[in-house]
Amino acid sequence: MITKDSAQPVVLLFSGQGNPMIGMGSDLWDADATAKHIWDCASDISGMDLRRLCLRGPMNKLIQSPVQQMAVTAINITLFSLWRQRYPQDPVIGACGHSVGEYSALYAAGALSLETLFRTIHFRANTMDAVSKKNIGTMLALKGLSNPTLSEIMVQSADELDISCDNTPLQQVIGGNNLALNAFSSVLLDKGLKPVKLGVSGAWHTRLMEEGTQPMRNFLATQPITVPQYEVLMNVTAEAENDPGKIKENLALHLTHTVKWADTLSYFLHHRMRPRFIEVSNKSYLAAMLNDFPGGDLVSVLHCRKTIEV
């Protein structure tokens, strides 16, 4: 159990979808009554037996966005709830979530109820899934290149593609249609770079998702969202937003706009209160991104599973 530095301010980092695995979350379902309620709520709203899908798959079902986004969110929220119960006095000063993890961050900050959270994720995931089947595309991960340098190369060679995620000063994700991505991969290889195709079912955070923006905007208009209790930096702007109307608009634009994760992490890394970071995810990967920032390897980062007993 973590006992020292308990008064140090905390920033919560929530994961998005990616790297699903059979059995994910199975150790959390019956951790306590709150955990059971979270998974029951996710299953009831989605109409899926989420526990069974996570435990048994099949994998080709688990990787689909309507399943994966609900499962990732249920895991995030369960882990957050267990952490908060054990450390109720730890001062949280901010939060952020990568892609769909942004909704978990808003929930943790009190801006969404549990039911609103899962209703919105359910609508979002199904909308993205439907649009991705009409506008087929995928994504490439690229290390060793900054956002400005990549943008310059894309202007010359890949005007049909978009930067989906600006993750760190040295890590980018590109999205678009398969033909354009294949051609751009050859350009990158010629430059000595090694793009990696991601196992995703769509080109998230790109112009190919445009048809989903207005339906998402319309749905969010019907959902109750309140002012967050602390700063939640949004993916679209890398800025905190208190106006519920602007939060909803940012969430709608989220489908087509770059995830500004590098700017978000940089903001908290340079925060005047020098917070420690708690990563809330099934398996750690967000913490490793901090190593790409000057001094990032010196900050205090803990995975939530190391702070709780499940």
PADOKOL-811147 format. One record per atom (N, C-alpha, C): residue in one letter; chain; atom name; x, y, z. Coordinates in steps of 0.1 Angstrom, whole numbers. Example, Ala and Ser with C-alpha at 12.3 -4.5 7.8 and 13.67 -1.06 7.14 Angstrom:
A/A/N/132/-57/78
A/A/CA/123/-45/78
A/A/C/132/-33/78
S/A/N/128/-22/71
S/A/CA/137/-11/71
S/A/C/129/0/79
//
This chain:
M/A/N/8/-12/0
M/A/CA/0/0/0
M/A/C/9/13/0
I/A/N/4/23/-7
I/A/CA/12/35/-8
I/A/C/8/44/4
T/A/N/18/48/12
T/A/CA/15/57/23
T/A/C/22/70/23
K/A/N/34/71/17
K/A/CA/41/83/16
K/A/C/36/93/5
D/A/N/38/105/7
D/A/CA/35/116/-3
D/A/C/20/116/-5
S/A/N/12/112/5
S/A/CA/-3/111/3
S/A/C/-9/125/1
A/A/N/-2/136/6
A/A/CA/-8/149/5
A/A/C/-4/156/-8
Q/A/N/5/149/-16
Q/A/CA/9/155/-28
Q/A/C/-2/156/-38
P/A/N/-4/166/-45
P/A/CA/-15/167/-55
P/A/C/-14/156/-66
V/A/N/-26/152/-70
V/A/CA/-27/141/-80
V/A/C/-33/145/-93
V/A/N/-28/140/-104
V/A/CA/-34/141/-117
V/A/C/-37/127/-122
L/A/N/-49/125/-126
L/A/CA/-54/112/-131
L/A/C/-53/111/-146
L/A/N/-47/100/-151
L/A/CA/-46/97/-165
L/A/C/-54/85/-168
F/A/N/-64/87/-177
F/A/CA/-73/76/-180
F/A/C/-70/71/-194
S/A/N/-70/58/-196
S/A/CA/-67/51/-209
S/A/C/-79/52/-218
G/A/N/-75/50/-231
G/A/CA/-86/48/-241
G/A/C/-86/34/-246
Q/A/N/-93/32/-257
Q/A/CA/-93/18/-262
Q/A/C/-80/14/-269
G/A/N/-78/1/-270
G/A/CA/-65/-4/-276
G/A/C/-60/-15/-268
N/A/N/-54/-25/-274
N/A/CA/-48/-36/-268
N/A/C/-58/-44/-259
P/A/N/-69/-48/-265
P/A/CA/-79/-56/-257
P/A/C/-73/-70/-255
M/A/N/-77/-77/-245
M/A/CA/-73/-90/-243
M/A/C/-84/-98/-236
I/A/N/-84/-111/-239
I/A/CA/-94/-120/-233
I/A/C/-91/-120/-218
G/A/N/-101/-118/-210
G/A/CA/-100/-118/-195
G/A/C/-99/-104/-189
M/A/N/-98/-94/-198
M/A/CA/-96/-81/-192
M/A/C/-107/-77/-183
G/A/N/-103/-72/-171
G/A/CA/-113/-67/-161
G/A/C/-119/-78/-153
S/A/N/-116/-90/-155
S/A/CA/-123/-101/-148
S/A/C/-120/-101/-133
D/A/N/-109/-95/-129
D/A/CA/-105/-94/-114
D/A/C/-112/-83/-107
L/A/N/-120/-75/-115
L/A/CA/-126/-63/-109
L/A/C/-141/-64/-107
W/A/N/-148/-74/-114
W/A/CA/-162/-74/-114
W/A/C/-169/-75/-100
D/A/N/-163/-83/-92
D/A/CA/-169/-85/-79
D/A/C/-160/-80/-67
A/A/N/-152/-70/-70
A/A/CA/-144/-64/-60
A/A/C/-152/-58/-48
D/A/N/-163/-52/-51
D/A/CA/-172/-47/-41
D/A/C/-185/-44/-47
A/A/N/-195/-39/-39
A/A/CA/-208/-36/-45
A/A/C/-208/-25/-55
T/A/N/-199/-16/-54
T/A/CA/-198/-5/-64
T/A/C/-193/-10/-77
A/A/N/-183/-19/-77
A/A/CA/-178/-25/-89
A/A/C/-189/-33/-96
K/A/N/-196/-41/-88
K/A/CA/-207/-49/-94
K/A/C/-217/-40/-101
H/A/N/-221/-28/-94
H/A/CA/-230/-19/-100
H/A/C/-225/-13/-113
I/A/N/-213/-10/-113
I/A/CA/-207/-4/-126
I/A/C/-208/-13/-137
W/A/N/-205/-26/-136
W/A/CA/-205/-35/-147
W/A/C/-220/-39/-150
D/A/N/-229/-39/-140
D/A/CA/-243/-41/-143
D/A/C/-248/-30/-152
C/A/N/-245/-18/-148
C/A/CA/-249/-6/-155
C/A/C/-245/-6/-170
A/A/N/-232/-9/-172
A/A/CA/-226/-10/-185
A/A/C/-233/-21/-194
S/A/N/-236/-32/-188
S/A/CA/-243/-43/-195
S/A/C/-257/-40/-198
D/A/N/-264/-34/-188
D/A/CA/-278/-30/-190
D/A/C/-280/-20/-201
I/A/N/-272/-10/-201
I/A/CA/-273/1/-211
I/A/C/-269/-4/-225
S/A/N/-259/-12/-226
S/A/CA/-254/-17/-239
S/A/C/-262/-28/-244
G/A/N/-269/-35/-236
G/A/CA/-277/-47/-240
G/A/C/-268/-59/-242
M/A/N/-255/-58/-237
M/A/CA/-245/-69/-239
M/A/C/-241/-75/-226
D/A/N/-238/-88/-226
D/A/CA/-232/-94/-214
D/A/C/-217/-90/-214
L/A/N/-214/-79/-209
L/A/CA/-200/-74/-210
L/A/C/-190/-83/-203
R/A/N/-194/-88/-191
R/A/CA/-185/-97/-184
R/A/C/-182/-109/-192
R/A/N/-192/-115/-198
R/A/CA/-189/-127/-206
R/A/C/-180/-124/-219
L/A/N/-183/-113/-225
L/A/CA/-175/-109/-237
L/A/C/-160/-107/-233
C/A/N/-158/-100/-221
C/A/CA/-144/-98/-217
C/A/C/-138/-111/-213
L/A/N/-145/-120/-207
L/A/CA/-139/-132/-202
L/A/C/-136/-142/-213
R/A/N/-146/-143/-222
R/A/CA/-145/-154/-232
R/A/C/-143/-149/-247
G/A/N/-145/-136/-249
G/A/CA/-144/-132/-263
G/A/C/-157/-136/-271
P/A/N/-155/-139/-284
P/A/CA/-142/-141/-291
P/A/C/-135/-128/-293
M/A/N/-122/-129/-297
M/A/CA/-114/-117/-298
M/A/C/-119/-108/-309
N/A/N/-125/-114/-320
N/A/CA/-130/-106/-331
N/A/C/-142/-98/-327
K/A/N/-148/-101/-316
K/A/CA/-159/-94/-311
K/A/C/-154/-83/-301
L/A/N/-144/-87/-293
L/A/CA/-139/-79/-282
L/A/C/-132/-66/-288
I/A/N/-126/-68/-300
I/A/CA/-119/-56/-306
I/A/C/-128/-46/-312
Q/A/N/-141/-50/-314
Q/A/CA/-151/-40/-320
Q/A/C/-153/-29/-311
S/A/N/-154/-17/-316
S/A/CA/-156/-5/-308
S/A/C/-168/-5/-299
P/A/N/-180/-10/-303
P/A/CA/-191/-10/-294
P/A/C/-189/-18/-281
V/A/N/-180/-29/-282
V/A/CA/-177/-37/-271
V/A/C/-165/-31/-263
Q/A/N/-155/-28/-271
Q/A/CA/-142/-24/-264
Q/A/C/-144/-10/-257
Q/A/N/-151/-1/-262
Q/A/CA/-152/12/-255
Q/A/C/-160/11/-242
M/A/N/-170/3/-242
M/A/CA/-178/0/-230
M/A/C/-169/-7/-220
A/A/N/-162/-17/-224
A/A/CA/-153/-25/-215
A/A/C/-142/-16/-209
V/A/N/-135/-9/-218
V/A/CA/-125/0/-213
V/A/C/-130/10/-203
T/A/N/-141/16/-205
T/A/CA/-147/25/-196
T/A/C/-151/19/-183
A/A/N/-157/7/-183
A/A/CA/-160/0/-171
A/A/C/-148/-3/-163
I/A/N/-137/-7/-169
I/A/CA/-125/-10/-162
I/A/C/-119/3/-156
N/A/N/-119/13/-164
N/A/CA/-114/26/-159
N/A/C/-121/31/-146
I/A/N/-135/30/-147
I/A/CA/-143/36/-137
I/A/C/-142/27/-124
T/A/N/-141/14/-126
T/A/CA/-140/5/-115
T/A/C/-127/7/-108
L/A/N/-116/8/-115
L/A/CA/-103/11/-109
L/A/C/-103/24/-102
F/A/N/-108/34/-108
F/A/CA/-109/48/-102
F/A/C/-117/47/-89
S/A/N/-128/40/-89
S/A/CA/-137/39/-77
S/A/C/-129/32/-66
L/A/N/-122/21/-69
L/A/CA/-114/14/-59
L/A/C/-103/23/-53
W/A/N/-96/30/-62
W/A/CA/-86/39/-57
W/A/C/-91/50/-49
R/A/N/-102/56/-53
R/A/CA/-108/67/-45
R/A/C/-113/63/-31
Q/A/N/-118/51/-30
Q/A/CA/-123/46/-17
Q/A/C/-111/44/-8
R/A/N/-100/40/-13
R/A/CA/-88/37/-5
R/A/C/-80/50/-1
Y/A/N/-81/60/-10
Y/A/CA/-74/73/-8
Y/A/C/-84/84/-9
P/A/N/-94/85/-1
P/A/CA/-104/96/-2
P/A/C/-99/110/0
Q/A/N/-87/111/7
Q/A/CA/-82/124/11
Q/A/C/-72/129/1
D/A/N/-67/121/-9
D/A/CA/-57/125/-18
D/A/C/-63/136/-27
P/A/N/-56/148/-27
P/A/CA/-62/159/-35
P/A/C/-60/158/-50
V/A/N/-70/156/-57
V/A/CA/-70/155/-72
V/A/C/-71/169/-77
I/A/N/-61/174/-85
I/A/CA/-62/187/-90
I/A/C/-65/187/-105
G/A/N/-65/175/-111
G/A/CA/-67/175/-126
G/A/C/-68/161/-131
A/A/N/-73/160/-143
A/A/CA/-74/147/-150
A/A/C/-75/149/-165
C/A/N/-72/138/-172
C/A/CA/-73/138/-186
C/A/C/-74/123/-190
G/A/N/-80/121/-202
G/A/CA/-82/108/-207
G/A/C/-79/107/-222
H/A/N/-72/97/-226
H/A/CA/-68/96/-240
H/A/C/-80/90/-248
S/A/N/-84/98/-258
S/A/CA/-95/94/-266
S/A/C/-108/91/-258
V/A/N/-113/79/-259
V/A/CA/-126/76/-251
V/A/C/-123/77/-236
G/A/N/-111/77/-232
G/A/CA/-108/79/-218
G/A/C/-111/92/-213
E/A/N/-114/102/-222
E/A/CA/-118/115/-218
E/A/C/-131/115/-210
Y/A/N/-140/106/-214
Y/A/CA/-153/104/-207
Y/A/C/-151/99/-193
S/A/N/-141/90/-191
S/A/CA/-138/85/-177
S/A/C/-133/97/-169
A/A/N/-125/105/-174
A/A/CA/-119/117/-167
A/A/C/-131/126/-163
L/A/N/-140/129/-172
L/A/CA/-151/137/-168
L/A/C/-160/131/-158
Y/A/N/-162/118/-158
Y/A/CA/-170/111/-148
Y/A/C/-163/113/-134
A/A/N/-150/110/-134
A/A/CA/-142/111/-121
A/A/C/-143/125/-115
A/A/N/-144/135/-124
A/A/CA/-145/149/-119
A/A/C/-159/153/-116
G/A/N/-169/144/-117
G/A/CA/-183/147/-113
G/A/C/-191/153/-123
A/A/N/-186/154/-136
A/A/CA/-194/161/-146
A/A/C/-204/152/-153
L/A/N/-203/139/-151
L/A/CA/-212/129/-157
L/A/C/-217/119/-146
S/A/N/-229/115/-146
S/A/CA/-234/104/-138
S/A/C/-229/91/-144
L/A/N/-230/80/-137
L/A/CA/-226/67/-143
L/A/C/-235/64/-154
E/A/N/-248/66/-153
E/A/CA/-258/63/-164
E/A/C/-255/71/-176
T/A/N/-253/84/-174
T/A/CA/-250/93/-185
T/A/C/-237/89/-192
L/A/N/-227/85/-184
L/A/CA/-214/81/-190
L/A/C/-216/69/-199
F/A/N/-223/58/-195
F/A/CA/-224/47/-203
F/A/C/-234/49/-214
R/A/N/-244/57/-213
R/A/CA/-253/60/-224
R/A/C/-246/67/-235
T/A/N/-237/76/-231
T/A/CA/-230/84/-241
T/A/C/-219/76/-248
I/A/N/-212/67/-240
I/A/CA/-202/58/-246
I/A/C/-209/49/-256
H/A/N/-220/43/-252
H/A/CA/-228/34/-260
H/A/C/-231/41/-274
F/A/N/-237/53/-273
F/A/CA/-240/60/-285
F/A/C/-228/63/-294
R/A/N/-218/68/-287
R/A/CA/-205/72/-294
R/A/C/-199/60/-301
A/A/N/-198/49/-294
A/A/CA/-191/37/-300
A/A/C/-199/32/-312
N/A/N/-212/31/-311
N/A/CA/-220/26/-322
N/A/C/-220/36/-334
T/A/N/-220/49/-331
T/A/CA/-219/59/-342
T/A/C/-206/57/-349
M/A/N/-195/56/-342
M/A/CA/-182/55/-348
M/A/C/-181/42/-356
D/A/N/-187/32/-351
D/A/CA/-186/19/-358
D/A/C/-194/19/-371
A/A/N/-206/26/-371
A/A/CA/-214/27/-383
A/A/C/-207/36/-393
V/A/N/-201/47/-389
V/A/CA/-194/56/-399
V/A/C/-181/49/-404
S/A/N/-174/41/-396
S/A/CA/-162/35/-401
S/A/C/-165/24/-411
K/A/N/-177/18/-411
K/A/CA/-180/8/-421
K/A/C/-184/15/-434
K/A/N/-188/27/-434
K/A/CA/-190/35/-446
K/A/C/-178/41/-452
N/A/N/-170/46/-443
N/A/CA/-157/53/-447
N/A/C/-146/45/-441
I/A/N/-141/35/-449
I/A/CA/-132/26/-443
I/A/C/-118/32/-443
G/A/N/-111/30/-431
G/A/CA/-98/34/-430
G/A/C/-91/28/-418
T/A/N/-79/32/-415
T/A/CA/-72/26/-404
T/A/C/-62/36/-399
M/A/N/-52/32/-391
M/A/CA/-43/41/-384
M/A/C/-29/35/-384
L/A/N/-19/44/-384
L/A/CA/-5/40/-383
L/A/C/1/48/-371
A/A/N/9/40/-363
A/A/CA/17/47/-352
A/A/C/31/49/-357
L/A/N/37/60/-353
L/A/CA/50/64/-358
L/A/C/58/70/-346
K/A/N/70/65/-344
K/A/CA/79/70/-333
K/A/C/91/77/-339
G/A/N/96/86/-332
G/A/CA/108/93/-336
G/A/C/106/105/-344
L/A/N/94/110/-345
L/A/CA/91/122/-353
L/A/C/82/132/-345
S/A/N/85/144/-346
S/A/CA/77/154/-339
S/A/C/65/158/-347
N/A/N/55/164/-341
N/A/CA/43/168/-348
N/A/C/46/178/-359
P/A/N/53/188/-357
P/A/CA/56/198/-368
P/A/C/63/192/-380
T/A/N/73/183/-377
T/A/CA/80/176/-388
T/A/C/71/167/-396
L/A/N/63/160/-389
L/A/CA/54/151/-396
L/A/C/44/159/-404
S/A/N/39/169/-398
S/A/CA/29/178/-406
S/A/C/35/183/-419
E/A/N/48/187/-418
E/A/CA/55/192/-430
E/A/C/56/181/-441
I/A/N/59/169/-437
I/A/CA/60/158/-446
I/A/C/47/155/-452
M/A/N/36/155/-444
M/A/CA/23/152/-449
M/A/C/17/162/-459
V/A/N/21/175/-457
V/A/CA/17/185/-466
V/A/C/22/182/-480
Q/A/N/34/176/-481
Q/A/CA/41/173/-493
Q/A/C/36/160/-499
S/A/N/32/151/-491
S/A/CA/30/137/-496
S/A/C/17/130/-492
A/A/N/9/136/-483
A/A/CA/-2/129/-477
A/A/C/-14/138/-473
D/A/N/-19/146/-483
D/A/CA/-29/156/-480
D/A/C/-43/149/-477
E/A/N/-44/136/-479
E/A/CA/-56/129/-476
E/A/C/-56/123/-462
L/A/N/-46/125/-455
L/A/CA/-44/119/-442
L/A/C/-45/129/-431
D/A/N/-47/125/-419
D/A/CA/-47/134/-407
D/A/C/-39/128/-396
I/A/N/-34/137/-388
I/A/CA/-27/132/-375
I/A/C/-38/130/-365
S/A/N/-40/117/-362
S/A/CA/-51/114/-352
S/A/C/-48/117/-338
C/A/N/-35/114/-334
C/A/CA/-31/116/-320
C/A/C/-17/121/-320
D/A/N/-15/133/-314
D/A/CA/-2/139/-311
D/A/C/1/134/-297
N/A/N/7/122/-296
N/A/CA/9/116/-282
N/A/C/20/122/-274
T/A/N/31/124/-280
T/A/CA/43/129/-273
T/A/C/52/137/-284
P/A/N/62/144/-279
P/A/CA/71/150/-289
P/A/C/78/140/-299
L/A/N/77/127/-296
L/A/CA/83/117/-304
L/A/C/74/106/-308
Q/A/N/61/108/-307
Q/A/CA/51/97/-310
Q/A/C/39/103/-316
Q/A/N/36/99/-328
Q/A/CA/24/103/-335
Q/A/C/15/92/-340
V/A/N/3/94/-343
V/A/CA/-6/84/-349
V/A/C/-13/91/-361
I/A/N/-13/84/-372
I/A/CA/-18/90/-385
I/A/C/-30/81/-389
G/A/N/-41/88/-394
G/A/CA/-53/80/-398
G/A/C/-57/85/-412
G/A/N/-64/75/-418
G/A/CA/-70/78/-431
G/A/C/-74/66/-439
N/A/N/-77/67/-452
N/A/CA/-81/56/-460
N/A/C/-68/47/-462
N/A/N/-71/34/-465
N/A/CA/-60/24/-465
N/A/C/-51/27/-477
L/A/N/-56/31/-488
L/A/CA/-47/33/-500
L/A/C/-37/44/-497
A/A/N/-42/55/-492
A/A/CA/-34/67/-489
A/A/C/-23/63/-478
L/A/N/-28/56/-468
L/A/CA/-19/52/-457
L/A/C/-7/43/-463
N/A/N/-11/34/-471
N/A/CA/-1/25/-477
N/A/C/10/32/-485
A/A/N/5/42/-493
A/A/CA/14/50/-501
A/A/C/23/59/-492
F/A/N/17/64/-481
F/A/CA/25/72/-472
F/A/C/35/64/-464
S/A/N/32/52/-461
S/A/CA/41/43/-454
S/A/C/54/41/-462
S/A/N/52/40/-475
S/A/CA/64/39/-484
S/A/C/73/51/-483
V/A/N/66/63/-482
V/A/CA/74/76/-480
V/A/C/82/76/-467
L/A/N/75/71/-457
L/A/CA/81/71/-444
L/A/C/93/61/-443
L/A/N/91/50/-449
L/A/CA/101/39/-449
L/A/C/114/44/-457
D/A/N/111/52/-468
D/A/CA/122/58/-475
D/A/C/130/68/-467
K/A/N/124/73/-457
K/A/CA/131/83/-448
K/A/C/137/76/-436
G/A/N/137/63/-436
G/A/CA/143/55/-425
G/A/C/134/54/-413
L/A/N/121/57/-414
L/A/CA/112/56/-403
L/A/C/104/42/-404
K/A/N/98/38/-393
K/A/CA/92/25/-392
K/A/C/77/26/-387
P/A/N/68/30/-396
P/A/CA/54/31/-392
P/A/C/48/17/-389
V/A/N/40/17/-379
V/A/CA/33/4/-375
V/A/C/18/5/-376
K/A/N/12/-4/-384
K/A/CA/-2/-4/-385
K/A/C/-9/-9/-373
L/A/N/-19/-1/-368
L/A/CA/-26/-4/-356
L/A/C/-37/-14/-359
G/A/N/-40/-22/-349
G/A/CA/-52/-31/-350
G/A/C/-65/-25/-346
V/A/N/-69/-15/-354
V/A/CA/-82/-8/-351
V/A/C/-91/-10/-363
S/A/N/-104/-7/-360
S/A/CA/-114/-9/-370
S/A/C/-118/3/-378
G/A/N/-111/14/-375
G/A/CA/-115/27/-382
G/A/C/-104/37/-381
A/A/N/-105/48/-388
A/A/CA/-96/59/-388
A/A/C/-101/69/-378
W/A/N/-100/67/-365
W/A/CA/-105/76/-355
W/A/C/-98/89/-355
H/A/N/-105/99/-351
H/A/CA/-100/113/-350
H/A/C/-95/118/-364
T/A/N/-102/115/-374
T/A/CA/-99/120/-388
T/A/C/-111/125/-395
R/A/N/-109/130/-407
R/A/CA/-120/135/-415
R/A/C/-130/124/-419
L/A/N/-125/112/-419
L/A/CA/-134/101/-423
L/A/C/-145/99/-413
M/A/N/-144/105/-401
M/A/CA/-155/103/-390
M/A/C/-165/115/-391
E/A/N/-164/124/-401
E/A/CA/-172/136/-401
E/A/C/-187/133/-400
E/A/N/-191/123/-406
E/A/CA/-206/120/-406
E/A/C/-211/117/-392
G/A/N/-202/114/-383
G/A/CA/-207/111/-369
G/A/C/-207/124/-360
T/A/N/-202/135/-365
T/A/CA/-201/147/-356
T/A/C/-214/152/-352
Q/A/N/-223/154/-362
Q/A/CA/-236/160/-359
Q/A/C/-245/151/-351
P/A/N/-246/138/-354
P/A/CA/-253/129/-346
P/A/C/-248/129/-331
M/A/N/-235/130/-330
M/A/CA/-229/130/-316
M/A/C/-233/143/-309
R/A/N/-233/154/-317
R/A/CA/-237/167/-311
R/A/C/-252/167/-307
N/A/N/-260/161/-315
N/A/CA/-274/161/-312
N/A/C/-277/152/-300
F/A/N/-270/141/-299
F/A/CA/-272/132/-287
F/A/C/-267/139/-274
L/A/N/-255/145/-275
L/A/CA/-250/152/-263
L/A/C/-259/163/-258
A/A/N/-266/169/-267
A/A/CA/-275/180/-263
A/A/C/-286/175/-254
T/A/N/-289/162/-254
T/A/CA/-299/157/-245
T/A/C/-294/151/-232
Q/A/N/-281/151/-230
Q/A/CA/-275/145/-219
Q/A/C/-271/155/-208
P/A/N/-273/152/-195
P/A/CA/-269/162/-185
P/A/C/-254/161/-182
I/A/N/-247/172/-184
I/A/CA/-233/174/-181
I/A/C/-232/186/-172
T/A/N/-224/185/-161
T/A/CA/-223/196/-152
T/A/C/-208/201/-152
V/A/N/-205/211/-144
V/A/CA/-192/217/-143
V/A/C/-183/207/-136
P/A/N/-171/203/-141
P/A/CA/-162/194/-134
P/A/C/-157/200/-121
Q/A/N/-154/192/-112
Q/A/CA/-150/196/-98
Q/A/C/-135/201/-98
Y/A/N/-128/197/-109
Y/A/CA/-114/202/-110
Y/A/C/-111/202/-125
E/A/N/-99/206/-129
E/A/CA/-95/207/-143
E/A/C/-95/194/-150
V/A/N/-103/193/-161
V/A/CA/-102/182/-170
V/A/C/-98/187/-184
L/A/N/-86/184/-188
L/A/CA/-81/189/-201
L/A/C/-87/181/-212
M/A/N/-92/188/-222
M/A/CA/-99/181/-232
M/A/C/-90/178/-244
N/A/N/-93/167/-251
N/A/CA/-84/162/-262
N/A/C/-84/172/-273
V/A/N/-95/179/-277
V/A/CA/-95/188/-288
V/A/C/-87/200/-286
T/A/N/-87/205/-274
T/A/CA/-80/218/-272
T/A/C/-68/217/-263
A/A/N/-66/207/-255
A/A/CA/-56/205/-245
A/A/C/-58/216/-234
E/A/N/-70/220/-232
E/A/CA/-73/231/-222
E/A/C/-85/226/-213
A/A/N/-85/231/-201
A/A/CA/-96/228/-192
A/A/C/-109/236/-197
E/A/N/-120/230/-195
E/A/CA/-133/236/-199
E/A/C/-143/234/-188
N/A/N/-149/245/-184
N/A/CA/-160/245/-173
N/A/C/-174/246/-179
D/A/N/-175/252/-190
D/A/CA/-189/254/-196
D/A/C/-194/241/-202
P/A/N/-205/235/-196
P/A/CA/-210/223/-201
P/A/C/-213/223/-216
G/A/N/-218/234/-221
G/A/CA/-221/235/-235
G/A/C/-208/233/-244
K/A/N/-198/239/-239
K/A/CA/-185/238/-247
K/A/C/-179/224/-245
I/A/N/-181/218/-233
I/A/CA/-176/204/-231
I/A/C/-183/195/-241
K/A/N/-196/197/-243
K/A/CA/-203/189/-252
K/A/C/-198/191/-267
E/A/N/-196/203/-270
E/A/CA/-191/206/-284
E/A/C/-177/200/-286
N/A/N/-169/201/-276
N/A/CA/-155/194/-278
N/A/C/-157/179/-279
L/A/N/-166/173/-272
L/A/CA/-168/159/-273
L/A/C/-173/155/-287
A/A/N/-181/163/-293
A/A/CA/-186/160/-306
A/A/C/-175/162/-316
L/A/N/-167/172/-315
L/A/CA/-155/175/-324
L/A/C/-144/164/-322
H/A/N/-144/158/-311
H/A/CA/-135/148/-308
H/A/C/-134/137/-318
L/A/N/-145/134/-325
L/A/CA/-145/123/-335
L/A/C/-135/126/-347
T/A/N/-134/139/-350
T/A/CA/-126/143/-362
T/A/C/-113/150/-359
H/A/N/-111/155/-347
H/A/CA/-100/163/-344
H/A/C/-88/155/-337
T/A/N/-76/160/-339
T/A/CA/-64/154/-333
T/A/C/-65/154/-318
V/A/N/-61/142/-312
V/A/CA/-60/141/-297
V/A/C/-47/148/-293
K/A/N/-48/160/-286
K/A/CA/-37/168/-283
K/A/C/-31/163/-269
W/A/N/-26/151/-269
W/A/CA/-22/144/-257
W/A/C/-8/150/-253
A/A/N/1/153/-262
A/A/CA/14/159/-259
A/A/C/12/172/-252
D/A/N/3/181/-257
D/A/CA/1/194/-250
D/A/C/-5/192/-236
T/A/N/-14/182/-235
T/A/CA/-21/179/-222
T/A/C/-10/175/-212
L/A/N/-2/165/-215
L/A/CA/8/160/-206
L/A/C/18/172/-202
S/A/N/22/179/-212
S/A/CA/31/190/-210
S/A/C/25/200/-200
Y/A/N/12/203/-201
Y/A/CA/6/212/-192
Y/A/C/7/207/-177
F/A/N/4/195/-175
F/A/CA/5/189/-161
F/A/C/19/187/-157
L/A/N/28/184/-166
L/A/CA/42/183/-162
L/A/C/48/196/-157
H/A/N/43/207/-162
H/A/CA/48/220/-158
H/A/C/39/227/-148
H/A/N/30/220/-143
H/A/CA/20/226/-133
H/A/C/27/231/-121
R/A/N/23/242/-116
R/A/CA/30/249/-105
R/A/C/29/240/-92
M/A/N/19/231/-91
M/A/CA/18/223/-79
M/A/C/26/210/-80
R/A/N/33/208/-91
R/A/CA/41/196/-92
R/A/C/34/183/-88
P/A/N/24/179/-95
P/A/CA/16/168/-90
P/A/C/23/154/-93
R/A/N/18/144/-87
R/A/CA/22/130/-91
R/A/C/11/125/-99
F/A/N/14/115/-108
F/A/CA/4/110/-117
F/A/C/-1/96/-113
I/A/N/-13/94/-114
I/A/CA/-19/80/-112
I/A/C/-25/76/-126
E/A/N/-20/65/-132
E/A/CA/-25/60/-144
E/A/C/-36/51/-141
V/A/N/-48/53/-147
V/A/CA/-60/44/-145
V/A/C/-62/37/-158
S/A/N/-58/24/-159
S/A/CA/-59/17/-171
S/A/C/-58/2/-167
N/A/N/-62/-7/-177
N/A/CA/-61/-21/-174
N/A/C/-46/-25/-173
K/A/N/-38/-20/-183
K/A/CA/-23/-22/-182
K/A/C/-16/-9/-186
S/A/N/-5/-7/-179
S/A/CA/2/6/-180
S/A/C/7/8/-194
Y/A/N/5/20/-200
Y/A/CA/11/24/-212
Y/A/C/12/39/-213
L/A/N/3/46/-206
L/A/CA/4/61/-207
L/A/C/16/66/-199
A/A/N/20/60/-188
A/A/CA/31/65/-181
A/A/C/44/65/-189
A/A/N/45/55/-198
A/A/CA/57/54/-206
A/A/C/59/66/-216
M/A/N/47/72/-219
M/A/CA/48/84/-228
M/A/C/55/95/-222
L/A/N/55/96/-209
L/A/CA/61/107/-202
L/A/C/76/107/-204
N/A/N/82/96/-207
N/A/CA/96/95/-209
N/A/C/101/103/-221
D/A/N/91/106/-230
D/A/CA/95/114/-242
D/A/C/96/129/-240
F/A/N/93/133/-228
F/A/CA/93/147/-224
F/A/C/105/150/-216
P/A/N/112/162/-217
P/A/CA/123/165/-209
P/A/C/119/165/-194
G/A/N/126/157/-187
G/A/CA/123/156/-172
G/A/C/112/147/-169
G/A/N/105/141/-179
G/A/CA/94/133/-177
G/A/C/97/120/-169
D/A/N/109/116/-171
D/A/CA/113/103/-164
D/A/C/116/105/-149
L/A/N/115/118/-145
L/A/CA/118/121/-131
L/A/C/105/123/-123
V/A/N/94/124/-129
V/A/CA/81/126/-122
V/A/C/76/114/-115
S/A/N/68/115/-105
S/A/CA/62/104/-98
S/A/C/50/99/-106
V/A/N/51/86/-110
V/A/CA/39/80/-117
V/A/C/37/67/-111
L/A/N/24/64/-108
L/A/CA/20/51/-103
L/A/C/9/46/-111
H/A/N/9/33/-113
H/A/CA/-3/27/-119
H/A/C/-13/24/-108
C/A/N/-26/26/-111
C/A/CA/-36/25/-100
C/A/C/-36/11/-94
R/A/N/-33/1/-102
R/A/CA/-33/-13/-96
R/A/C/-23/-15/-85
K/A/N/-12/-7/-85
K/A/CA/-2/-8/-75
K/A/C/-6/-1/-62
T/A/N/-16/7/-62
T/A/CA/-21/15/-51
T/A/C/-33/8/-44
I/A/N/-38/-2/-50
I/A/CA/-50/-8/-44
I/A/C/-48/-23/-43
E/A/N/-56/-30/-35
E/A/CA/-56/-44/-34
E/A/C/-69/-49/-40
V/A/N/-68/-57/-51
V/A/CA/-80/-62/-58
V/A/C/-79/-77/-57
//
